[in-house]
Amino acid sequence: MIDYDIADMMDGVKNMIEASDIRPGDQVLLLADRRSDAASMEAITAGLKFMGAEPMSLITEPISRYGRVPEAVLDAMHACDVVIWVWPVFITFTPGHRALGRKREESGTQLQEQRMKPYFIYFEGAPGLLARDYARFPNPVLWKLAEKVREVVAAGKVVRIEDDLGSHLTASYDGTRLYGMQFRAGDPPGRCHFPWGRCGVFNGSGKADGEVFLSCVQGVAGELPAPMKWVVKDSEVVEAEGGELAEECRQLFKNVPGSNRLVEIMFGYHPKASIQHGVADPMHWELISKMPWVGLGTDRTHPDFRHVDGSVMNARLYIDDRLIVHEQGMLDRSLLHHPEVLEAASAYGDPYQVLAPVSHDAHGSGTLW
């Protein structure tokens, strides 16, 4: 176990401020609960003060995935320019926020729209994250990589996931409606994550069929004892098999009609995202930045909204039969080593080293992966 000082985190803080387009004079609320990492909050506060923003903190009791956000918290957020939700705070699926739908995070809309107020940042701040290269990876390089990924995915029509467990899931999608990507500072205009590096492909509006095996489910710590299998027909999960999570899904389908719709297929392209750290985090954010990811649930306006999503570990993801993600979350080198990406990375050193997913130069500290 490596311990990190505040000084080790400052490059990651600087990166988050840049990616989020936080500006001098902004009133910035750090919304945390009593589980949030104090050292990470102190580092963010120091960085915000140094660049001329006005930070403040509000620490709540833990709020459940679909729980009620206290009115005092909502009032405090809406009074600020920027709100940083500090891990494990995540209130996207609470009643006061889920009805906003995808508008706040549609990819590339910052090119046409100004930053919304309050601007939300989901900071995936597990202890030590700000000191690792997952947080320190240069934003301009990640944005250029996102452009190259978008060029391929936006031109496609069909996404397919396969793995050695038997996954074979195919879905049609609209390439003009990709989501969950960032191409410049402060994009999307309503909410971003930090760190990021994901591409949302299927959003439930196309047709999906097949079978898929999930090895991790968001909100459940660690890998599942056995992968959970979903059988998908005409974009509905008609069977769920494999242990307690599958039993919970079946009960959910019974209790909440419409909750069995397949609504999400994503994949990650962040070069420094770690499988080890992604599995350890109960929210599994780093796995979304590395592996194929699927989700089911109701429409966001449903009065009993529910959403279950997780990682299809070590799967292969194709766009129109072109292999994009290999086993172990390896992004195809035609994208990772695209000439324009290499050129962007060369501003930070040897481009192949900058983009290397794993490096022994980390000397056991975990900072480079």
SETOR-893980 format. One record per residue (C-alpha): x negated, y negated, z; residue in three letters. Coordinates in Angstrom, 3 decimals. Layout:
X_Y_Z_ALA .
...
# end
This chain:
0.000_0.000_0.000_MET .
-1.387_-3.388_-1.037_ILE .
-0.466_-6.473_0.987_ASP .
-0.133_-9.755_-0.895_TYR .
-0.699_-13.267_0.438_ASP .
1.247_-16.321_-0.700_ILE .
-1.748_-17.327_-2.833_ALA .
-1.437_-14.076_-4.824_ASP .
2.152_-14.940_-5.722_MET .
1.755_-18.454_-7.065_MET .
1.144_-17.498_-10.701_ASP .
4.369_-15.491_-10.592_GLY .
6.198_-18.454_-9.041_VAL .
4.883_-20.762_-11.767_LYS .
6.091_-18.278_-14.374_ASN .
9.583_-18.143_-12.843_MET .
9.840_-21.942_-12.723_ILE .
8.854_-22.120_-16.397_GLU .
11.197_-19.349_-17.546_ALA .
14.108_-20.886_-15.639_SER .
13.472_-24.440_-16.865_ASP .
13.542_-25.817_-13.331_ILE .
12.832_-29.540_-13.509_ARG .
11.422_-32.200_-11.171_PRO .
14.247_-33.616_-9.100_GLY .
16.409_-30.475_-9.329_ASP .
18.146_-29.465_-6.122_GLN .
17.404_-25.752_-5.883_VAL .
19.205_-23.423_-3.491_LEU .
17.551_-20.129_-2.561_LEU .
20.510_-17.884_-1.740_LEU .
19.211_-14.945_0.278_ALA .
20.488_-12.442_2.787_ASP .
18.647_-11.223_5.836_ARG .
16.992_-8.414_3.840_ARG .
15.296_-10.782_1.387_SER .
11.499_-10.965_1.398_ASP .
10.385_-13.942_3.501_ALA .
6.949_-14.214_1.882_ALA .
8.452_-14.420_-1.608_SER .
10.843_-17.144_-0.461_MET .
7.984_-19.094_1.098_GLU .
5.969_-18.850_-2.128_ALA .
8.917_-20.037_-4.237_ILE .
9.595_-22.909_-1.849_THR .
5.961_-24.028_-2.024_ALA .
5.974_-23.892_-5.831_GLY .
9.215_-25.838_-6.098_LEU .
7.990_-28.554_-3.726_LYS .
4.709_-28.862_-5.610_PHE .
6.449_-29.446_-8.959_MET .
8.838_-32.025_-7.535_GLY .
12.051_-30.053_-7.067_ALA .
14.049_-30.122_-3.828_GLU .
14.309_-26.594_-2.387_PRO .
16.657_-25.454_0.356_MET .
17.604_-22.009_1.672_SER .
20.845_-20.340_2.746_LEU .
20.709_-16.887_4.329_ILE .
23.921_-14.865_4.462_THR .
25.017_-11.491_5.701_GLU .
24.717_-8.868_2.921_PRO .
27.514_-9.163_0.332_ILE .
28.675_-5.923_-1.286_SER .
28.734_-5.357_-5.044_ARG .
32.426_-6.259_-5.404_TYR .
32.742_-8.174_-2.143_GLY .
33.968_-11.643_-1.286_ARG .
31.515_-14.535_-1.326_VAL .
32.253_-16.928_1.582_PRO .
33.673_-20.291_0.511_GLU .
30.825_-22.111_2.257_ALA .
28.348_-20.249_0.046_VAL .
30.305_-21.048_-3.124_LEU .
30.491_-24.719_-2.121_ASP .
26.741_-24.851_-1.469_ALA .
25.937_-23.253_-4.830_MET .
28.163_-25.578_-6.833_HIS .
26.630_-28.619_-5.134_ALA .
23.164_-27.736_-6.488_CYS .
21.517_-27.913_-9.899_ASP .
19.948_-24.455_-9.686_VAL .
20.658_-21.413_-7.518_VAL .
18.120_-18.612_-7.103_ILE .
19.717_-15.352_-5.958_TRP .
16.904_-13.722_-4.018_VAL .
16.830_-9.905_-4.159_TRP .
18.832_-8.003_-3.041_PRO .
21.503_-10.716_-3.413_VAL .
23.571_-9.957_-6.539_PHE .
27.030_-11.499_-6.818_ILE .
27.732_-11.188_-10.541_THR .
30.446_-8.586_-9.916_PHE .
32.185_-10.412_-7.073_THR .
35.637_-11.867_-7.849_PRO .
34.412_-15.460_-8.003_GLY .
31.879_-14.733_-10.741_HIS .
32.839_-11.739_-12.848_ARG .
35.636_-13.562_-14.687_ALA .
32.978_-15.766_-16.289_LEU .
32.282_-12.822_-18.600_GLY .
29.294_-12.835_-20.948_ARG .
29.404_-16.549_-21.802_LYS .
26.770_-17.514_-19.246_ARG .
24.283_-14.996_-20.617_GLU .
24.868_-14.805_-24.372_GLU .
21.482_-14.660_-26.041_SER .
20.119_-17.716_-27.777_GLY .
22.968_-20.039_-26.858_THR .
20.507_-22.444_-25.251_GLN .
19.720_-23.516_-28.811_LEU .
23.231_-25.012_-29.012_GLN .
24.208_-25.589_-25.369_GLU .
22.707_-27.455_-22.452_GLN .
21.892_-25.742_-19.188_ARG .
25.024_-25.191_-17.123_MET .
25.339_-26.492_-13.567_LYS .
24.742_-24.698_-11.348_PRO .
22.166_-22.688_-13.272_TYR .
21.867_-19.202_-11.773_PHE .
18.609_-17.250_-11.572_ILE .
18.667_-13.644_-10.476_TYR .
15.221_-13.220_-8.933_PHE .
14.348_-9.536_-8.706_GLU .
12.064_-10.321_-5.786_GLY .
11.175_-7.058_-4.120_ALA .
8.183_-7.567_-1.798_PRO .
4.987_-8.173_-3.770_GLY .
6.686_-8.503_-7.158_LEU .
5.469_-12.081_-7.694_LEU .
1.877_-10.867_-7.452_ALA .
2.261_-8.205_-10.154_ARG .
1.961_-8.665_-13.897_ASP .
5.651_-7.858_-14.306_TYR .
6.167_-11.383_-12.944_ALA .
2.919_-12.921_-14.207_ARG .
3.224_-11.819_-17.853_PHE .
3.070_-14.929_-20.090_PRO .
6.549_-16.175_-20.966_ASN .
5.637_-17.314_-24.512_PRO .
4.429_-13.800_-25.336_VAL .
7.598_-12.206_-23.959_LEU .
9.728_-14.692_-25.913_TRP .
7.860_-13.918_-29.147_LYS .
8.306_-10.196_-28.502_LEU .
12.025_-10.829_-27.931_ALA .
12.219_-12.527_-31.330_GLU .
10.693_-9.507_-33.063_LYS .
13.010_-7.113_-31.211_VAL .
16.028_-9.238_-32.107_ARG .
15.098_-9.284_-35.800_GLU .
15.298_-5.495_-35.915_VAL .
18.298_-4.959_-33.646_VAL .
20.387_-7.817_-35.066_ALA .
20.022_-6.347_-38.554_ALA .
21.214_-2.921_-37.412_GLY .
24.646_-1.381_-37.006_LYS .
24.156_1.839_-35.049_VAL .
22.261_2.566_-31.826_VAL .
21.430_6.148_-30.827_ARG .
19.973_7.597_-27.622_ILE .
18.448_11.078_-27.464_GLU .
16.417_12.980_-24.876_ASP .
15.238_16.474_-24.026_ASP .
18.020_16.932_-21.441_LEU .
20.596_16.934_-24.222_GLY .
21.543_13.282_-24.528_SER .
22.856_12.385_-27.957_HIS .
24.891_9.223_-27.775_LEU .
25.704_7.156_-30.877_THR .
27.452_3.779_-30.921_ALA .
28.277_1.172_-33.542_SER .
27.686_-2.458_-32.564_TYR .
27.837_-6.039_-33.809_ASP .
24.317_-7.383_-34.345_GLY .
25.529_-10.955_-33.930_THR .
26.595_-10.271_-30.333_ARG .
23.389_-9.153_-28.659_LEU .
23.150_-10.174_-25.018_TYR .
20.814_-10.313_-22.051_GLY .
17.736_-11.647_-23.901_MET .
15.658_-14.771_-23.385_GLN .
13.886_-16.644_-26.195_PHE .
12.859_-19.884_-24.502_ARG .
12.935_-21.655_-21.142_ALA .
16.378_-21.884_-19.575_GLY .
17.995_-19.477_-22.018_ASP .
20.738_-18.239_-21.728_PRO .
22.320_-21.495_-20.565_PRO .
24.221_-20.146_-17.576_GLY .
22.191_-17.392_-15.929_ARG .
18.850_-15.717_-16.414_CYS .
16.932_-12.974_-14.674_HIS .
13.331_-13.111_-13.599_PHE .
11.415_-11.113_-14.653_PRO .
13.262_-10.169_-17.822_TRP .
12.573_-8.318_-21.096_GLY .
15.860_-6.589_-22.079_ARG .
18.096_-6.319_-25.108_CYS .
21.832_-5.684_-24.746_GLY .
23.097_-3.901_-27.859_VAL .
26.494_-2.220_-27.370_PHE .
29.064_-4.216_-25.371_ASN .
32.116_-1.976_-25.680_GLY .
33.508_-3.503_-28.859_SER .
32.196_-0.792_-31.193_GLY .
32.786_2.960_-31.166_LYS .
30.660_5.340_-29.121_ALA .
30.582_9.150_-29.058_ASP .
28.327_11.826_-27.636_GLY .
26.737_12.861_-24.357_GLU .
24.236_11.067_-22.143_VAL .
22.347_11.959_-18.934_PHE .
21.655_9.290_-16.283_LEU .
18.753_9.831_-13.872_SER .
19.121_6.624_-11.822_CYS .
22.261_4.629_-11.003_VAL .
22.148_0.976_-10.008_GLN .
22.815_0.530_-6.312_GLY .
21.730_4.080_-5.437_VAL .
18.160_4.414_-4.197_ALA .
15.714_6.695_-6.006_GLY .
16.352_9.230_-8.734_GLU .
19.490_11.335_-8.556_LEU .
18.945_14.913_-7.277_PRO .
20.149_16.039_-10.696_ALA .
20.960_13.875_-13.739_PRO .
24.603_12.882_-14.157_MET .
26.163_13.746_-17.515_LYS .
28.769_11.597_-19.238_TRP .
30.725_12.968_-22.192_VAL .
31.870_10.075_-24.404_VAL .
34.675_10.256_-26.956_LYS .
35.920_7.209_-28.819_ASP .
34.124_4.902_-26.339_SER .
35.660_6.522_-23.261_GLU .
33.846_8.702_-20.721_VAL .
36.121_11.731_-20.668_VAL .
33.946_13.906_-18.424_GLU .
31.439_13.221_-15.654_ALA .
29.358_16.112_-14.368_GLU .
26.483_16.572_-11.940_GLY .
26.664_16.037_-8.204_GLY .
28.139_13.441_-5.885_GLU .
27.857_10.477_-8.276_LEU .
29.813_12.373_-10.919_ALA .
32.465_13.168_-8.317_GLU .
32.648_9.465_-7.455_GLU .
33.029_8.594_-11.146_CYS .
35.876_11.055_-11.567_ARG .
37.618_9.577_-8.539_GLN .
37.057_6.078_-9.926_LEU .
38.639_7.049_-13.259_PHE .
41.658_8.389_-11.379_LYS .
42.061_5.374_-9.097_ASN .
41.309_2.576_-11.583_VAL .
42.783_3.167_-15.055_PRO .
40.502_1.826_-17.759_GLY .
37.343_2.158_-15.668_SER .
36.037_5.000_-17.856_ASN .
35.292_2.760_-20.871_ARG .
31.674_2.791_-22.076_LEU .
30.794_-0.906_-22.127_VAL .
27.005_-1.143_-22.162_GLU .
23.920_0.114_-23.940_ILE .
20.688_-1.779_-23.326_MET .
16.964_-1.147_-23.525_PHE .
13.827_-2.825_-22.221_GLY .
10.698_-4.168_-23.898_TYR .
8.668_-5.741_-21.078_HIS .
5.090_-4.426_-21.428_PRO .
4.374_-4.520_-17.693_LYS .
7.598_-2.999_-16.340_ALA .
6.830_-0.060_-14.047_SER .
8.711_3.226_-13.772_ILE .
7.403_3.703_-10.221_GLN .
8.585_0.304_-8.994_HIS .
11.810_0.572_-10.978_GLY .
12.760_3.839_-9.300_VAL .
11.841_2.500_-5.832_ALA .
14.126_-0.556_-6.192_ASP .
17.747_0.518_-5.499_PRO .
18.877_-1.967_-8.179_MET .
16.401_-0.393_-10.669_HIS .
15.829_-3.692_-12.507_TRP .
12.405_-2.718_-13.865_GLU .
13.883_0.405_-15.421_LEU .
16.243_-1.793_-17.448_ILE .
13.147_-3.658_-18.674_SER .
11.580_-0.382_-19.817_LYS .
14.100_2.407_-20.480_MET .
17.413_2.863_-22.306_PRO .
20.331_1.959_-20.034_TRP .
24.078_2.677_-20.232_VAL .
27.129_1.489_-18.323_GLY .
30.850_2.072_-18.019_LEU .
33.681_0.166_-16.400_GLY .
36.678_-2.073_-16.688_THR .
37.040_-5.367_-18.470_ASP .
35.594_-8.182_-16.357_ARG .
39.018_-9.758_-15.903_THR .
40.473_-6.532_-14.445_HIS .
41.865_-7.122_-10.922_PRO .
40.065_-3.974_-9.691_ASP .
36.863_-4.540_-11.651_PHE .
34.323_-1.724_-11.445_ARG .
31.025_-1.134_-13.248_HIS .
28.716_1.893_-13.043_VAL .
25.409_1.777_-14.895_ASP .
22.047_3.439_-14.880_GLY .
18.890_4.552_-16.637_SER .
18.546_7.264_-19.257_VAL .
15.013_8.137_-18.214_MET .
12.447_9.050_-20.861_ASN .
14.963_8.884_-23.694_ALA .
14.335_7.871_-27.280_ARG .
16.369_4.965_-28.634_LEU .
16.954_4.396_-32.350_TYR .
18.419_1.516_-34.322_ILE .
19.768_2.761_-37.681_ASP .
17.452_5.804_-37.375_ASP .
14.389_3.621_-36.688_ARG .
12.677_4.684_-33.454_LEU .
12.438_1.648_-31.144_ILE .
11.787_3.144_-27.683_VAL .
9.754_6.329_-27.291_HIS .
9.631_8.682_-24.290_GLU .
8.354_7.138_-21.041_GLN .
9.723_3.762_-22.068_GLY .
7.076_3.103_-24.714_MET .
8.162_0.339_-27.074_LEU .
7.271_1.172_-30.655_ASP .
3.885_-0.353_-31.516_ARG .
5.256_-1.897_-34.711_SER .
7.034_-4.296_-32.354_LEU .
4.642_-4.506_-29.395_LEU .
1.700_-5.039_-31.753_HIS .
3.501_-7.094_-34.355_HIS .
1.003_-9.622_-35.821_PRO .
2.968_-12.576_-34.449_GLU .
3.089_-11.010_-30.982_VAL .
-0.659_-10.311_-31.086_LEU .
-1.272_-13.903_-32.124_GLU .
0.785_-15.217_-29.199_ALA .
-0.985_-12.875_-26.774_ALA .
-4.442_-13.900_-28.031_SER .
-3.993_-17.262_-26.276_ALA .
-4.341_-15.358_-22.967_TYR .
-7.289_-13.080_-23.765_GLY .
-7.774_-9.838_-25.657_ASP .
-4.226_-9.398_-27.053_PRO .
-4.262_-5.607_-26.758_TYR .
-5.287_-5.899_-23.111_GLN .
-2.664_-8.578_-22.457_VAL .
0.016_-6.286_-23.927_LEU .
-1.291_-3.029_-22.428_ALA .
1.452_-1.345_-20.361_PRO .
-1.136_0.419_-18.175_VAL .
-4.695_-0.614_-17.379_SER .
-7.343_0.827_-15.093_HIS .
-8.586_-2.754_-14.571_ASP .
-5.907_-3.036_-11.893_ALA .
-8.348_-1.210_-9.546_HIS .
-5.520_0.417_-7.632_GLY .
-3.694_-2.809_-6.785_SER .
-0.771_-2.249_-9.091_GLY .
-1.059_-5.806_-10.396_THR .
-1.347_-4.839_-14.049_LEU .
1.616_-2.504_-14.364_TRP .
# end
